[in-house]
Amino acid sequence: MIAIVGLVIGVAAGLLLQPTVPLILQPYLPIAVVAALDALFGGLRAMLDGLFDDKVFLVSFLSNVVVAAFIVFLGDQLGVGGQLSTAVVVVLGIRIFSNAASIRRHIFKA
């Protein structure tokens, strides 16, 4: 229940305050969102499997975002930011869809 209240407060604050992302951070925001979604779907899958651990989830969430942003940053420094961004999105997308399929199988038994 606390998580849902926090989500509602966060969404409301975002809509009311309409924060802007600095130009220097804009290339990293979509990658961070995809990495966070990967951690969320992994956490949901673990919860449905009865293996959820809040410490593991928190570390996974933060490390996914930091590592994905670092890979994109490194790609920008090497001049191949677009290619590495695509690679990160593809890898995390595969993981998200794999977790989503597992969640679907668990919920619908199909």
VMD Tcl script that builds the backbone (N, CA, C; Angstrom):
set m [mol new atoms 330]
animate dup $m
set s [atomselect $m all]
$s set {name element resname resid chain x y z} {
  {N N MET 1 A 0.824 -1.194 0.000}
  {CA C MET 1 A 0.000 0.000 0.000}
  {C C MET 1 A 0.868 1.259 0.000}
  {N N ILE 2 A 1.985 1.206 0.707}
  {CA C ILE 2 A 2.886 2.360 0.763}
  {C C ILE 2 A 3.435 2.671 -0.630}
  {N N ALA 3 A 3.750 1.619 -1.388}
  {CA C ALA 3 A 4.287 1.826 -2.736}
  {C C ALA 3 A 3.262 2.499 -3.642}
  {N N ILE 4 A 2.011 2.106 -3.515}
  {CA C ILE 4 A 0.957 2.695 -4.351}
  {C C ILE 4 A 0.758 4.166 -3.985}
  {N N VAL 5 A 0.759 4.467 -2.698}
  {CA C VAL 5 A 0.634 5.866 -2.263}
  {C C VAL 5 A 1.811 6.687 -2.780}
  {N N GLY 6 A 3.018 6.129 -2.685}
  {CA C GLY 6 A 4.199 6.819 -3.202}
  {C C GLY 6 A 4.117 7.050 -4.698}
  {N N LEU 7 A 3.609 6.054 -5.430}
  {CA C LEU 7 A 3.448 6.197 -6.875}
  {C C LEU 7 A 2.461 7.309 -7.209}
  {N N VAL 8 A 1.331 7.326 -6.507}
  {CA C VAL 8 A 0.316 8.357 -6.757}
  {C C VAL 8 A 0.882 9.743 -6.435}
  {N N ILE 9 A 1.585 9.871 -5.322}
  {CA C ILE 9 A 2.175 11.158 -4.954}
  {C C ILE 9 A 3.209 11.586 -5.993}
  {N N GLY 10 A 4.032 10.643 -6.445}
  {CA C GLY 10 A 5.042 10.957 -7.456}
  {C C GLY 10 A 4.449 11.396 -8.777}
  {N N VAL 11 A 3.418 10.693 -9.222}
  {CA C VAL 11 A 2.759 11.066 -10.480}
  {C C VAL 11 A 2.093 12.429 -10.349}
  {N N ALA 12 A 1.417 12.656 -9.223}
  {CA C ALA 12 A 0.765 13.949 -9.007}
  {C C ALA 12 A 1.787 15.083 -8.960}
  {N N ALA 13 A 2.896 14.863 -8.270}
  {CA C ALA 13 A 3.941 15.892 -8.202}
  {C C ALA 13 A 4.524 16.167 -9.583}
  {N N GLY 14 A 4.716 15.114 -10.375}
  {CA C GLY 14 A 5.237 15.294 -11.723}
  {C C GLY 14 A 4.295 16.078 -12.612}
  {N N LEU 15 A 3.009 15.799 -12.482}
  {CA C LEU 15 A 2.026 16.511 -13.298}
  {C C LEU 15 A 1.872 17.967 -12.869}
  {N N LEU 16 A 1.915 18.209 -11.576}
  {CA C LEU 16 A 1.744 19.575 -11.072}
  {C C LEU 16 A 2.998 20.434 -11.269}
  {N N LEU 17 A 4.154 19.866 -10.984}
  {CA C LEU 17 A 5.398 20.638 -11.048}
  {C C LEU 17 A 6.004 20.697 -12.449}
  {N N GLN 18 A 5.690 19.720 -13.286}
  {CA C GLN 18 A 6.207 19.620 -14.651}
  {C C GLN 18 A 7.710 19.894 -14.709}
  {N N PRO 19 A 8.495 19.014 -14.085}
  {CA C PRO 19 A 9.947 19.228 -14.082}
  {C C PRO 19 A 10.531 19.071 -15.485}
  {N N THR 20 A 11.617 19.772 -15.739}
  {CA C THR 20 A 12.310 19.651 -17.016}
  {C C THR 20 A 13.630 18.932 -16.784}
  {N N VAL 21 A 14.014 18.162 -17.761}
  {CA C VAL 21 A 15.274 17.430 -17.696}
  {C C VAL 21 A 16.339 18.276 -18.388}
  {N N PRO 22 A 17.476 18.502 -17.738}
  {CA C PRO 22 A 18.542 19.272 -18.388}
  {C C PRO 22 A 18.984 18.612 -19.695}
  {N N LEU 23 A 19.385 19.425 -20.652}
  {CA C LEU 23 A 19.775 18.910 -21.971}
  {C C LEU 23 A 20.877 17.857 -21.883}
  {N N ILE 24 A 21.781 18.014 -20.950}
  {CA C ILE 24 A 22.906 17.084 -20.851}
  {C C ILE 24 A 22.456 15.690 -20.401}
  {N N LEU 25 A 21.332 15.618 -19.697}
  {CA C LEU 25 A 20.834 14.325 -19.206}
  {C C LEU 25 A 19.774 13.696 -20.095}
  {N N GLN 26 A 19.269 14.414 -21.078}
  {CA C GLN 26 A 18.183 13.904 -21.912}
  {C C GLN 26 A 18.502 12.614 -22.665}
  {N N PRO 27 A 19.733 12.406 -23.145}
  {CA C PRO 27 A 19.993 11.123 -23.825}
  {C C PRO 27 A 19.925 9.919 -22.895}
  {N N TYR 28 A 20.100 10.140 -21.592}
  {CA C TYR 28 A 20.154 9.038 -20.643}
  {C C TYR 28 A 18.793 8.698 -20.044}
  {N N LEU 29 A 17.851 9.605 -20.110}
  {CA C LEU 29 A 16.545 9.386 -19.488}
  {C C LEU 29 A 15.790 8.197 -20.083}
  {N N PRO 30 A 15.670 8.072 -21.405}
  {CA C PRO 30 A 14.938 6.906 -21.934}
  {C C PRO 30 A 15.592 5.575 -21.564}
  {N N ILE 31 A 16.915 5.554 -21.553}
  {CA C ILE 31 A 17.626 4.327 -21.191}
  {C C ILE 31 A 17.393 4.006 -19.720}
  {N N ALA 32 A 17.407 5.027 -18.878}
  {CA C ALA 32 A 17.155 4.817 -17.447}
  {C C ALA 32 A 15.740 4.310 -17.217}
  {N N VAL 33 A 14.785 4.816 -17.975}
  {CA C VAL 33 A 13.399 4.363 -17.834}
  {C C VAL 33 A 13.268 2.900 -18.250}
  {N N VAL 34 A 13.893 2.518 -19.344}
  {CA C VAL 34 A 13.840 1.120 -19.799}
  {C C VAL 34 A 14.522 0.216 -18.774}
  {N N ALA 35 A 15.655 0.655 -18.229}
  {CA C ALA 35 A 16.344 -0.140 -17.210}
  {C C ALA 35 A 15.488 -0.279 -15.958}
  {N N ALA 36 A 14.806 0.789 -15.574}
  {CA C ALA 36 A 13.924 0.727 -14.409}
  {C C ALA 36 A 12.746 -0.210 -14.669}
  {N N LEU 37 A 12.191 -0.166 -15.877}
  {CA C LEU 37 A 11.096 -1.082 -16.229}
  {C C LEU 37 A 11.557 -2.536 -16.171}
  {N N ASP 38 A 12.780 -2.792 -16.598}
  {CA C ASP 38 A 13.327 -4.141 -16.516}
  {C C ASP 38 A 13.361 -4.610 -15.066}
  {N N ALA 39 A 13.830 -3.750 -14.176}
  {CA C ALA 39 A 13.878 -4.120 -12.759}
  {C C ALA 39 A 12.470 -4.316 -12.194}
  {N N LEU 40 A 11.527 -3.464 -12.593}
  {CA C LEU 40 A 10.153 -3.598 -12.096}
  {C C LEU 40 A 9.511 -4.912 -12.543}
  {N N PHE 41 A 9.669 -5.249 -13.818}
  {CA C PHE 41 A 9.104 -6.504 -14.308}
  {C C PHE 41 A 9.798 -7.702 -13.655}
  {N N GLY 42 A 11.108 -7.598 -13.442}
  {CA C GLY 42 A 11.820 -8.663 -12.738}
  {C C GLY 42 A 11.340 -8.813 -11.309}
  {N N GLY 43 A 11.086 -7.691 -10.646}
  {CA C GLY 43 A 10.564 -7.743 -9.282}
  {C C GLY 43 A 9.173 -8.342 -9.219}
  {N N LEU 44 A 8.324 -7.980 -10.175}
  {CA C LEU 44 A 6.977 -8.546 -10.226}
  {C C LEU 44 A 7.030 -10.049 -10.468}
  {N N ARG 45 A 7.920 -10.454 -11.371}
  {CA C ARG 45 A 8.068 -11.885 -11.637}
  {C C ARG 45 A 8.542 -12.620 -10.383}
  {N N ALA 46 A 9.513 -12.048 -9.698}
  {CA C ALA 46 A 10.011 -12.667 -8.468}
  {C C ALA 46 A 8.922 -12.737 -7.406}
  {N N MET 47 A 8.098 -11.708 -7.318}
  {CA C MET 47 A 7.013 -11.701 -6.344}
  {C C MET 47 A 6.013 -12.816 -6.646}
  {N N LEU 48 A 5.662 -12.985 -7.912}
  {CA C LEU 48 A 4.721 -14.037 -8.286}
  {C C LEU 48 A 5.314 -15.431 -8.086}
  {N N ASP 49 A 6.637 -15.541 -8.222}
  {CA C ASP 49 A 7.306 -16.824 -8.000}
  {C C ASP 49 A 7.586 -17.078 -6.526}
  {N N GLY 50 A 7.295 -16.083 -5.673}
  {CA C GLY 50 A 7.536 -16.232 -4.245}
  {C C GLY 50 A 8.990 -16.062 -3.851}
  {N N LEU 51 A 9.777 -15.395 -4.697}
  {CA C LEU 51 A 11.206 -15.220 -4.451}
  {C C LEU 51 A 11.601 -13.766 -4.224}
  {N N PHE 52 A 10.632 -12.888 -4.053}
  {CA C PHE 52 A 10.920 -11.462 -3.967}
  {C C PHE 52 A 11.687 -11.126 -2.699}
  {N N ASP 53 A 12.728 -10.322 -2.866}
  {CA C ASP 53 A 13.511 -9.800 -1.741}
  {C C ASP 53 A 13.688 -8.314 -1.992}
  {N N ASP 54 A 13.255 -7.491 -1.056}
  {CA C ASP 54 A 13.285 -6.051 -1.277}
  {C C ASP 54 A 14.696 -5.513 -1.452}
  {N N LYS 55 A 15.671 -6.074 -0.768}
  {CA C LYS 55 A 17.057 -5.609 -0.924}
  {C C LYS 55 A 17.593 -5.939 -2.318}
  {N N VAL 56 A 17.296 -7.138 -2.781}
  {CA C VAL 56 A 17.730 -7.537 -4.124}
  {C C VAL 56 A 17.055 -6.651 -5.161}
  {N N PHE 57 A 15.771 -6.363 -4.958}
  {CA C PHE 57 A 15.055 -5.503 -5.903}
  {C C PHE 57 A 15.668 -4.108 -5.947}
  {N N LEU 58 A 15.938 -3.523 -4.794}
  {CA C LEU 58 A 16.502 -2.177 -4.743}
  {C C LEU 58 A 17.872 -2.127 -5.414}
  {N N VAL 59 A 18.721 -3.094 -5.113}
  {CA C VAL 59 A 20.051 -3.138 -5.726}
  {C C VAL 59 A 19.929 -3.349 -7.233}
  {N N SER 60 A 19.026 -4.240 -7.657}
  {CA C SER 60 A 18.812 -4.488 -9.080}
  {C C SER 60 A 18.319 -3.231 -9.785}
  {N N PHE 61 A 17.360 -2.559 -9.175}
  {CA C PHE 61 A 16.795 -1.340 -9.755}
  {C C PHE 61 A 17.884 -0.279 -9.953}
  {N N LEU 62 A 18.613 0.009 -8.898}
  {CA C LEU 62 A 19.643 1.052 -8.973}
  {C C LEU 62 A 20.797 0.660 -9.895}
  {N N SER 63 A 21.243 -0.580 -9.794}
  {CA C SER 63 A 22.369 -0.988 -10.631}
  {C C SER 63 A 21.985 -1.037 -12.106}
  {N N ASN 64 A 20.765 -1.467 -12.432}
  {CA C ASN 64 A 20.321 -1.462 -13.829}
  {C C ASN 64 A 20.375 -0.053 -14.414}
  {N N VAL 65 A 19.847 0.909 -13.662}
  {CA C VAL 65 A 19.808 2.286 -14.144}
  {C C VAL 65 A 21.223 2.841 -14.295}
  {N N VAL 66 A 22.070 2.625 -13.302}
  {CA C VAL 66 A 23.439 3.167 -13.343}
  {C C VAL 66 A 24.251 2.514 -14.459}
  {N N VAL 67 A 24.180 1.202 -14.570}
  {CA C VAL 67 A 24.968 0.510 -15.608}
  {C C VAL 67 A 24.487 0.900 -17.004}
  {N N ALA 68 A 23.186 0.957 -17.210}
  {CA C ALA 68 A 22.663 1.339 -18.530}
  {C C ALA 68 A 23.070 2.762 -18.881}
  {N N ALA 69 A 22.960 3.682 -17.932}
  {CA C ALA 69 A 23.369 5.067 -18.193}
  {C C ALA 69 A 24.867 5.147 -18.451}
  {N N PHE 70 A 25.656 4.357 -17.723}
  {CA C PHE 70 A 27.108 4.375 -17.940}
  {C C PHE 70 A 27.462 3.848 -19.326}
  {N N ILE 71 A 26.786 2.806 -19.776}
  {CA C ILE 71 A 27.061 2.270 -21.116}
  {C C ILE 71 A 26.758 3.317 -22.177}
  {N N VAL 72 A 25.647 4.026 -22.029}
  {CA C VAL 72 A 25.304 5.080 -22.990}
  {C C VAL 72 A 26.314 6.220 -22.911}
  {N N PHE 73 A 26.711 6.593 -21.698}
  {CA C PHE 73 A 27.726 7.637 -21.524}
  {C C PHE 73 A 29.031 7.222 -22.205}
  {N N LEU 74 A 29.451 5.996 -21.981}
  {CA C LEU 74 A 30.673 5.492 -22.604}
  {C C LEU 74 A 30.552 5.502 -24.123}
  {N N GLY 75 A 29.383 5.116 -24.629}
  {CA C GLY 75 A 29.163 5.156 -26.074}
  {C C GLY 75 A 29.235 6.567 -26.610}
  {N N ASP 76 A 28.706 7.539 -25.871}
  {CA C ASP 76 A 28.798 8.939 -26.289}
  {C C ASP 76 A 30.249 9.397 -26.334}
  {N N GLN 77 A 31.026 8.979 -25.363}
  {CA C GLN 77 A 32.437 9.368 -25.322}
  {C C GLN 77 A 33.222 8.746 -26.471}
  {N N LEU 78 A 32.829 7.551 -26.881}
  {CA C LEU 78 A 33.509 6.860 -27.978}
  {C C LEU 78 A 32.950 7.232 -29.348}
  {N N GLY 79 A 31.864 7.987 -29.355}
  {CA C GLY 79 A 31.263 8.399 -30.618}
  {C C GLY 79 A 30.297 7.380 -31.202}
  {N N VAL 80 A 29.911 6.396 -30.421}
  {CA C VAL 80 A 28.968 5.372 -30.886}
  {C C VAL 80 A 27.777 5.284 -29.937}
  {N N GLY 81 A 27.351 6.431 -29.426}
  {CA C GLY 81 A 26.270 6.472 -28.442}
  {C C GLY 81 A 24.978 5.879 -28.952}
  {N N GLY 82 A 24.638 6.154 -30.208}
  {CA C GLY 82 A 23.398 5.631 -30.774}
  {C C GLY 82 A 23.386 4.115 -30.840}
  {N N GLN 83 A 24.508 3.541 -31.241}
  {CA C GLN 83 A 24.588 2.087 -31.359}
  {C C GLN 83 A 24.519 1.413 -29.993}
  {N N LEU 84 A 25.227 1.979 -29.013}
  {CA C LEU 84 A 25.186 1.375 -27.684}
  {C C LEU 84 A 23.832 1.592 -27.017}
  {N N SER 85 A 23.195 2.718 -27.290}
  {CA C SER 85 A 21.837 2.937 -26.760}
  {C C SER 85 A 20.891 1.893 -27.320}
  {N N THR 86 A 20.999 1.630 -28.610}
  {CA C THR 86 A 20.161 0.612 -29.233}
  {C C THR 86 A 20.439 -0.758 -28.632}
  {N N ALA 87 A 21.708 -1.063 -28.417}
  {CA C ALA 87 A 22.068 -2.360 -27.831}
  {C C ALA 87 A 21.485 -2.510 -26.433}
  {N N VAL 88 A 21.558 -1.461 -25.629}
  {CA C VAL 88 A 21.006 -1.512 -24.271}
  {C C VAL 88 A 19.494 -1.712 -24.322}
  {N N VAL 89 A 18.821 -0.988 -25.199}
  {CA C VAL 89 A 17.363 -1.113 -25.306}
  {C C VAL 89 A 16.980 -2.513 -25.776}
  {N N VAL 90 A 17.730 -3.074 -26.713}
  {CA C VAL 90 A 17.420 -4.422 -27.206}
  {C C VAL 90 A 17.596 -5.449 -26.095}
  {N N VAL 91 A 18.710 -5.392 -25.384}
  {CA C VAL 91 A 18.962 -6.365 -24.316}
  {C C VAL 91 A 17.919 -6.237 -23.206}
  {N N LEU 92 A 17.680 -5.019 -22.758}
  {CA C LEU 92 A 16.692 -4.830 -21.695}
  {C C LEU 92 A 15.285 -5.148 -22.190}
  {N N GLY 93 A 15.001 -4.854 -23.457}
  {CA C GLY 93 A 13.700 -5.196 -24.027}
  {C C GLY 93 A 13.470 -6.696 -24.045}
  {N N ILE 94 A 14.494 -7.453 -24.382}
  {CA C ILE 94 A 14.381 -8.912 -24.371}
  {C C ILE 94 A 14.086 -9.398 -22.961}
  {N N ARG 95 A 14.781 -8.818 -21.984}
  {CA C ARG 95 A 14.542 -9.214 -20.586}
  {C C ARG 95 A 13.130 -8.831 -20.135}
  {N N ILE 96 A 12.671 -7.654 -20.530}
  {CA C ILE 96 A 11.321 -7.217 -20.154}
  {C C ILE 96 A 10.278 -8.158 -20.736}
  {N N PHE 97 A 10.408 -8.491 -22.016}
  {CA C PHE 97 A 9.430 -9.379 -22.638}
  {C C PHE 97 A 9.521 -10.792 -22.075}
  {N N SER 98 A 10.701 -11.241 -21.707}
  {CA C SER 98 A 10.848 -12.552 -21.078}
  {C C SER 98 A 10.140 -12.571 -19.724}
  {N N ASN 99 A 10.347 -11.528 -18.940}
  {CA C ASN 99 A 9.664 -11.439 -17.647}
  {C C ASN 99 A 8.154 -11.303 -17.834}
  {N N ALA 100 A 7.738 -10.523 -18.826}
  {CA C ALA 100 A 6.302 -10.362 -19.092}
  {C C ALA 100 A 5.676 -11.695 -19.491}
  {N N ALA 101 A 6.384 -12.480 -20.281}
  {CA C ALA 101 A 5.865 -13.795 -20.671}
  {C C ALA 101 A 5.747 -14.706 -19.456}
  {N N SER 102 A 6.722 -14.650 -18.568}
  {CA C SER 102 A 6.664 -15.457 -17.355}
  {C C SER 102 A 5.508 -15.016 -16.458}
  {N N ILE 103 A 5.302 -13.707 -16.355}
  {CA C ILE 103 A 4.198 -13.178 -15.566}
  {C C ILE 103 A 2.867 -13.622 -16.172}
  {N N ARG 104 A 2.758 -13.535 -17.475}
  {CA C ARG 104 A 1.531 -13.958 -18.169}
  {C C ARG 104 A 1.249 -15.432 -17.912}
  {N N ARG 105 A 2.300 -16.249 -18.030}
  {CA C ARG 105 A 2.120 -17.689 -17.785}
  {C C ARG 105 A 1.677 -17.946 -16.353}
  {N N HIS 106 A 2.227 -17.185 -15.431}
  {CA C HIS 106 A 1.889 -17.379 -14.024}
  {C C HIS 106 A 0.438 -16.945 -13.732}
  {N N ILE 107 A 0.040 -15.829 -14.292}
  {CA C ILE 107 A -1.295 -15.300 -14.023}
  {C C ILE 107 A -2.380 -16.100 -14.740}
  {N N PHE 108 A -2.166 -16.368 -16.032}
  {CA C PHE 108 A -3.203 -17.017 -16.833}
  {C C PHE 108 A -3.007 -18.518 -16.974}
  {N N LYS 109 A -1.945 -19.030 -16.404}
  {CA C LYS 109 A -1.641 -20.482 -16.487}
  {C C LYS 109 A -1.597 -20.952 -17.928}
  {N N ALA 110 A -1.094 -20.082 -18.804}
  {CA C ALA 110 A -1.022 -20.427 -20.231}
  {C C ALA 110 A 0.283 -19.963 -20.815}
}
mol reanalyze $m
mol bondsrecalc $m
mol representation Tube
mol addrep $m
